[in-house]
Amino acid sequence: MRKVDDVLRLKWGSGRSVREIARALGIGRTTVLEYLDRAEAAGLSWPLPEGLSADELERRLFKPGGRPAELGLVEPDFDVVHRERRRKGVTLFLLWQEYRERHPEGYSYSQFCARYSVWKGRVDVVMRQTHRAGEKLFVDYAGQTAAVIDPDSGEIRTAQIFVAVLGASNDTYAEATWTQALPDWIGAQVRALNVLGGCPDIIVPDNLKSAVSKAHRYEPDLNPTDQDFAAHYGLAVIPARVRKPRDQAKAEGGVLLVERWILARLRHQEFFSLTELNGVIATHLQALNTRPFKKLDCSRLSQFEAIDRPALRALPATPYEYAEWRKARVAPNIHIEVDGHFYSVPHALVKRQVDVRLTTATVEILHHAQRVASHVRSPRRGGYTTVTEHMPERHQRALEWTPERLQRWAHTVGPATGAVTTQLLGARRHPQQAFNACFGVLRLSTAYSEARLEAACARALTLGTVSYKSLATILEKGLDQRPLPTPDQHSLPLDHANLRGADYDH
């Protein structure tokens, strides 16, 4: 006994879906659709007319000539419906309206949707998901690798195979890289976008360490370089959920195709460079993208040209330049250390943590996402790159001094003072390191007098005790006012001892 009454009650009375009705009644979805088609063609509605028996219902629905095709119901071209639905802004309701404009006596909207759902279940598995045009690019690395022989040493090195697949058209890109590390990962995506000639809205990677620094089902932490890459192209990176292979079904399907249609064909070939390998991959990739689908009258390339390419956004004027991100803390000398070289930061940020963006040519320093300094990257270890404006004002004034200027000032006091300054400057690897000591010596003339400072410097030179502390002690103890000792005088050891004792007391 047919369950027509139950089908109509669940659909028209309770608003259940075709799938739910089929499961509840234990019948096929096509059977449910047929019952609904016949009831609609017979002009029935819910609730059914009173007094309509099961036998009468059977006769009205299943009389000869009562099948939809015989009643003039034109089957929609679901190939076209499926392709058009992937365009931005195109909905099933709009497509149904266009269908009814061409066939006013055609299926109702509910029947149109139900029959489309059944059609989708019969097509190739890679076409079941609906992806908007230009919306998603799925990226991953294949499990298989390719061997590359070093022509000089004969050493065999394995290359990784990067795969990218557009969601709507299934257009596929592949290339070989030496590693799956961050520079190769980002570089492969940049080259994929260049080949596509545009930007999708979303890139969907697997939870590869290069892309995701910390996996999480709802809020994975992206690698800062990946975030920088996404910001440059104005797209979003949304990693697949952990242990949810359907999120990456497109990428996995693309990987499978690349392994079967490209890597399998290369198993007997030898390659002696990455460039040679990628040239052969590109040739086979062209054949893969132009090969027609088994159950659709189109190819990946034709779908890409018709659907995805018009929806992709324009690429930026310049491609993304690979950059690494690090964190650093500003030292009290207003510099941060990067690979052994020191770069200045505005003095207000001393002891603060900053973000450092490194490219091959530049070092950018950011604080709270605002760039505060930029330097040309230097390979010199132990060197300093300093911007004067980053220093406090008192330090900037100190930069106006030079060793020559200090020596000229010292010689205005006297030759002994000039000789002391020359010794202090020459005792340091960098003369600037002795500037403070020189300033201290010369300022002693303010506390005492230029004449006493000159006498103290002469005594310090004779005793071989040239330092700011020694000169300050000589002046404090009044030793500068005693006669200078001579080599044949016994007072020399005494004065020297007195000086040491005074220095010790000080």
C-alpha positions in Angstrom: 0.0 0.0 0.0 1.4 3.4 -1.0 2.0 5.9 1.8 0.7 8.9 -0.2 -1.5 10.2 2.6 1.5 10.2 5.0 3.8 11.9 2.5 1.3 14.7 1.9 0.6 15.1 5.7 4.3 15.3 6.6 5.2 17.7 3.7 2.2 20.0 3.4 0.9 19.7 6.9 4.2 19.6 8.9 6.6 21.2 6.5 9.1 18.3 6.7 11.9 18.0 4.1 12.0 15.2 1.5 14.9 13.6 3.2 13.1 13.5 6.6 9.9 12.1 5.0 11.8 9.4 3.3 13.6 8.4 6.4 10.5 8.5 8.5 8.4 6.4 6.2 11.1 4.0 5.0 10.8 4.9 1.3 13.1 6.5 -1.3 13.4 10.3 -1.8 12.5 9.9 -5.5 9.3 8.2 -4.4 8.5 11.0 -2.1 9.1 13.5 -4.9 6.9 11.5 -7.3 4.0 11.5 -4.8 4.2 15.2 -4.3 4.5 15.9 -8.1 1.3 13.8 -8.7 -0.6 15.4 -5.9 0.3 18.9 -7.1 -0.6 18.0 -10.7 -3.9 16.7 -9.5 -4.7 20.0 -7.8 -4.7 18.6 -4.3 -3.9 20.6 -1.2 -3.7 20.0 2.5 -5.9 19.0 4.3 -7.3 16.7 1.7 -10.9 17.0 0.8 -13.3 15.3 3.3 -14.6 12.0 2.2 -11.6 11.3 -0.1 -10.9 7.7 0.4 -7.5 6.0 0.0 -8.7 4.2 -3.2 -10.0 7.4 -4.7 -6.7 9.2 -3.9 -4.9 6.3 -5.6 -7.0 6.6 -8.7 -6.6 10.4 -8.9 -2.9 10.3 -8.6 -1.9 7.2 -10.5 -4.4 7.2 -13.4 -2.8 6.7 -16.8 -1.1 9.9 -18.1 -0.7 11.2 -14.6 3.1 11.2 -14.4 4.7 14.7 -14.3 6.4 14.3 -17.7 3.1 13.4 -19.3 1.5 16.4 -17.6 3.8 18.9 -19.3 6.2 19.5 -16.4 9.6 20.3 -17.8 12.6 19.0 -15.9 15.0 21.9 -15.0 18.6 21.7 -16.4 20.2 21.1 -13.1 23.7 21.2 -14.7 23.1 24.9 -15.4 21.4 25.5 -12.1 24.4 24.1 -10.2 26.9 26.1 -12.2 24.9 29.4 -11.9 24.3 28.9 -8.2 28.0 29.3 -7.5 28.0 32.9 -8.9 27.9 35.6 -6.2 24.4 36.7 -5.3 22.6 33.9 -7.2 20.2 31.9 -5.1 18.0 28.9 -5.8 14.9 31.1 -5.5 16.2 33.3 -8.3 17.0 30.4 -10.5 13.5 28.9 -9.8 11.9 32.2 -10.8 13.8 32.2 -14.0 12.7 28.6 -14.6 9.1 29.5 -14.0 9.4 32.5 -16.4 10.4 30.0 -19.1 8.0 27.3 -18.0 4.9 28.8 -16.2 3.4 25.4 -15.6 6.7 24.0 -14.2 7.5 22.7 -10.7 6.8 24.7 -7.5 9.7 26.1 -5.6 9.6 23.3 -3.0 9.7 20.7 -5.7 12.4 22.5 -7.6 14.6 22.5 -4.5 13.8 18.9 -3.7 14.6 17.6 -7.1 17.8 19.7 -7.2 18.9 18.1 -3.9 18.3 14.6 -5.4 20.3 15.6 -8.6 23.2 16.7 -6.5 23.4 13.3 -4.8 23.9 11.6 -8.2 26.8 13.8 -9.6 30.5 13.3 -9.1 31.5 13.6 -5.4 33.8 16.5 -6.1 30.9 18.6 -7.2 28.6 18.0 -4.3 29.6 21.0 -2.2 28.5 24.4 -3.3 31.2 27.0 -3.2 30.7 30.6 -4.2 32.7 31.9 -7.2 36.0 33.4 -6.1 35.3 32.7 -2.5 37.7 30.1 -1.3 41.1 28.7 -2.2 42.1 25.5 -0.5 45.8 24.9 0.1 47.8 22.0 1.4 50.9 19.9 0.8 50.7 16.4 -0.8 51.8 13.4 1.2 54.1 12.2 -1.7 57.3 13.9 -2.5 59.5 14.1 -5.7 63.2 13.3 -5.9 65.7 15.8 -7.2 69.3 14.7 -7.9 72.2 17.1 -7.3 74.1 17.1 -10.6 77.5 17.6 -8.8 77.4 15.3 -5.9 74.7 12.8 -7.0 72.9 13.3 -3.7 69.1 12.8 -3.8 67.0 15.5 -2.2 63.2 15.3 -1.8 61.0 18.2 -2.8 57.6 18.9 -1.3 54.5 19.3 -3.5 52.2 22.3 -2.8 48.6 22.1 -4.0 46.0 24.8 -4.3 42.4 24.3 -5.4 39.6 26.9 -6.1 36.4 25.9 -4.5 33.9 26.8 -7.2 35.7 25.7 -10.4 38.1 23.1 -8.9 40.9 24.7 -10.9 44.1 23.3 -9.5 47.6 24.7 -9.0 50.7 22.7 -8.0 54.4 23.3 -7.6 57.4 21.8 -5.9 59.3 23.5 -3.0 62.3 22.3 -1.0 60.5 22.4 2.3 57.2 23.1 4.0 58.8 25.8 6.1 57.3 29.2 6.3 59.3 30.9 3.5 58.4 28.2 1.0 54.8 28.0 2.3 54.2 31.7 1.8 56.1 31.8 -1.4 54.1 29.0 -2.9 50.8 30.8 -2.1 52.1 34.1 -3.6 53.0 32.3 -6.8 49.6 30.5 -6.9 47.8 33.9 -6.6 49.9 35.3 -9.4 49.0 32.3 -11.7 45.3 32.7 -10.9 45.6 36.4 -11.6 43.4 37.5 -8.7 42.6 37.2 -5.0 39.9 35.0 -3.4 38.1 36.1 -0.3 39.3 33.2 1.9 42.3 30.9 1.9 41.7 27.6 3.7 44.9 25.8 4.9 45.1 22.7 6.9 46.6 23.0 10.4 50.1 23.1 9.0 52.6 24.4 11.6 53.8 27.0 9.1 50.3 28.5 8.9 48.8 27.8 12.4 51.0 28.4 15.4 48.4 26.9 17.8 45.5 24.8 16.5 42.0 25.4 18.0 38.6 24.3 16.9 37.1 27.8 17.0 39.9 30.3 17.2 43.2 29.0 15.9 46.3 31.2 16.3 47.7 32.1 12.9 51.4 32.6 12.3 52.1 36.4 12.3 53.7 36.1 8.9 50.6 34.4 7.5 48.5 37.2 9.0 50.8 39.8 7.4 50.5 37.9 4.0 46.6 37.9 4.4 46.5 41.6 5.2 48.7 42.4 2.1 46.2 40.7 -0.2 43.1 41.7 1.7 41.9 38.2 2.3 41.0 36.0 5.3 42.9 32.9 6.4 40.5 30.4 7.9 42.2 27.1 8.8 40.2 23.8 8.6 39.0 22.5 11.9 41.0 19.9 13.6 40.0 16.4 12.7 37.3 17.7 10.2 38.5 16.3 6.9 35.4 17.6 5.1 36.6 21.2 5.7 39.6 20.3 3.4 37.8 18.0 1.0 38.7 20.2 -2.0 42.4 20.3 -1.1 42.4 16.6 -0.4 40.7 15.9 -3.7 43.2 18.2 -5.4 46.1 16.4 -3.7 44.8 13.0 -4.8 44.5 14.2 -8.4 48.0 15.7 -8.4 49.4 12.4 -7.0 47.5 10.3 -9.6 47.7 12.4 -12.7 51.1 14.1 -12.2 53.4 12.5 -9.6 52.5 9.0 -10.8 53.5 9.9 -14.3 56.9 11.2 -13.1 57.9 8.1 -11.2 60.3 6.9 -14.0 61.8 10.4 -14.7 64.9 11.9 -13.2 65.2 15.6 -12.3 68.4 17.6 -11.6 66.9 20.9 -10.4 63.7 22.2 -8.8 63.1 24.4 -11.9 63.2 21.4 -14.2 60.8 19.5 -11.9 58.3 22.5 -11.8 58.4 22.9 -15.6 57.2 19.3 -16.0 54.6 19.7 -13.3 53.2 22.8 -15.0 52.9 20.9 -18.3 50.9 18.0 -16.7 48.9 20.5 -14.7 47.7 22.2 -17.9 46.5 18.8 -19.1 44.7 18.1 -15.8 42.8 21.4 -15.8 41.7 21.1 -19.4 40.6 17.5 -19.1 36.7 17.4 -19.2 34.8 16.2 -16.1 33.3 12.8 -16.4 29.7 13.8 -15.7 29.7 17.5 -16.6 30.2 19.0 -20.0 33.1 21.3 -19.0 36.6 21.3 -17.5 38.3 22.9 -14.6 39.8 25.5 -16.8 36.6 26.4 -18.5 34.8 26.6 -15.2 37.5 28.8 -13.9 37.2 31.2 -16.9 33.5 31.3 -16.6 32.9 31.4 -12.8 36.0 32.1 -10.7 38.1 34.5 -12.8 35.4 37.2 -13.0 34.8 37.0 -9.3 38.4 37.2 -8.1 39.6 40.5 -6.8 42.5 42.3 -8.4 46.0 41.6 -7.1 47.9 44.4 -5.2 50.3 46.5 -7.3 53.3 44.6 -5.8 53.5 41.0 -4.6 53.9 40.2 -1.0 57.5 40.4 0.3 58.3 37.6 2.7 58.7 38.9 6.3 59.4 37.3 9.6 58.0 38.6 12.9 59.8 38.6 16.2 59.4 40.2 19.6 62.1 42.2 21.3 62.5 44.4 24.4 64.1 47.9 24.1 67.3 48.1 26.1 68.2 51.1 28.3 70.6 52.2 25.5 67.4 52.6 23.3 68.4 49.7 20.9 67.0 46.3 20.2 69.1 43.4 19.0 68.3 41.5 15.8 70.7 38.8 14.6 73.6 40.3 16.4 73.1 43.9 15.1 71.6 46.7 17.2 68.9 49.1 15.9 67.6 52.2 17.6 64.1 52.8 18.9 62.5 56.1 20.2 63.7 56.6 23.8 60.2 56.7 25.1 59.9 53.0 24.5 62.8 51.9 26.7 62.0 48.6 28.5 58.9 48.2 26.4 58.2 45.1 24.3 58.0 45.8 20.5 57.2 43.7 17.4 59.9 43.4 14.8 59.1 42.8 11.1 62.1 41.5 9.1 62.4 41.4 5.4 65.6 40.8 3.4 66.3 44.5 3.2 64.5 46.2 6.1 63.9 46.1 9.8 60.5 47.6 10.9 59.8 48.1 14.6 56.1 48.4 15.7 54.5 49.1 19.0 50.7 48.5 19.4 50.5 47.9 15.7 52.0 51.3 14.9 55.4 51.6 13.2 57.8 53.5 15.3 61.1 52.9 13.5 62.4 51.6 10.2 66.0 50.7 9.4 68.0 49.2 6.5 68.9 45.7 7.6 72.6 45.3 8.4 74.6 42.0 8.4 77.4 43.5 10.6 77.3 41.7 14.0 78.0 43.9 16.9 77.3 47.0 15.0 74.9 49.8 15.8 72.3 51.6 13.5 71.2 54.7 15.3 68.8 57.5 14.4 69.6 60.7 16.2 66.0 61.6 16.7 65.5 58.4 18.7 67.9 59.7 21.5 66.9 61.9 24.4 67.8 65.6 23.9 70.8 65.5 26.2 72.2 62.6 24.2 71.6 64.4 21.0 73.5 67.4 22.3 76.4 65.1 23.2 76.6 64.0 19.6 77.6 67.5 18.7 81.0 66.9 20.4 84.0 65.3 18.7 87.4 64.3 20.0 89.0 67.2 18.2 86.6 69.7 19.8 87.3 68.3 23.3 91.0 68.5 22.7 90.8 72.1 21.6 88.8 73.0 24.7 91.4 71.2 26.9 94.3 73.0 25.3 92.7 76.4 26.2 93.3 75.3 29.8 96.9 74.3 29.3 99.2 71.7 27.6 99.0 69.3 30.5 95.2 69.3 30.5 95.4 68.7 26.7 97.8 65.8 27.2 95.4 64.3 29.8 92.5 64.6 27.4 94.5 62.9 24.7 95.4 60.0 26.9 91.8 59.5 28.1 90.5 59.5 24.5 93.2 57.1 23.3 92.7 54.6 26.1 89.3 53.6 24.8 88.5 51.6 21.7 85.9 54.2 20.7 86.8 57.8 21.7 83.1 58.5 22.4 83.3 56.1 25.4 85.8 58.6 27.0 83.7 61.7 26.5 82.1 61.6 29.9 85.5 61.3 31.6 86.8 64.2 29.6 83.8 66.3 30.4 84.3 65.6 34.1 88.0 66.6 34.0 87.3 69.9 32.2 84.5 70.8 34.6 86.9 70.6 37.5 88.2 74.0 36.3 84.8 75.4 37.3 85.0 74.0 40.9 88.6 75.0 41.4 90.3 77.0 38.6 92.0 76.5 35.3 95.4 77.1 36.8 94.9 74.5 39.5 93.4 72.0 37.0 96.5 72.5 34.8 98.8 71.9 37.8 96.8 68.8 38.8 97.1 67.4 35.3 100.8 68.0 35.2 101.2 66.1 38.5 99.0 63.2 37.3 101.0 62.9 34.1 104.2 62.7 36.2 102.8 60.1 38.5 101.2 58.1 35.7 97.7 58.3 37.3 95.6 59.9 34.5 92.0 59.5 35.5 89.1 61.7 36.6 89.2 60.2 40.1 93.0 60.8 40.5 92.6 64.4 39.4 89.7 65.0 41.7 91.7 63.6 44.6 94.8 65.8 43.8 92.6 68.9 43.8 90.7 67.9 46.9 93.9 67.2 48.9 95.7 70.3 47.5 98.5 68.1 46.1 98.4 70.3 42.9 99.9 73.2 45.0 103.1 71.2 45.9 106.2 71.4 43.8 106.3 68.7 41.1 108.7 65.9 42.1 111.8 65.1 40.0 113.3 61.7 39.4 116.3 62.3 41.7 114.1 63.7 44.6 113.1 61.4 47.4 109.8 63.2 47.5 108.5 61.4 44.5 107.7 58.2 46.3 106.3 60.2 49.1 104.0 62.2 46.9 103.0 59.1 45.1 102.3 57.4 48.4 100.4 60.4 49.6 98.3 60.4 46.4 97.5 56.7 46.7 96.6 57.2 50.3 94.5 60.1 49.5 92.8 58.2 46.7 92.2 55.3 49.1 90.7 57.7 51.7 88.5 59.2 49.0 
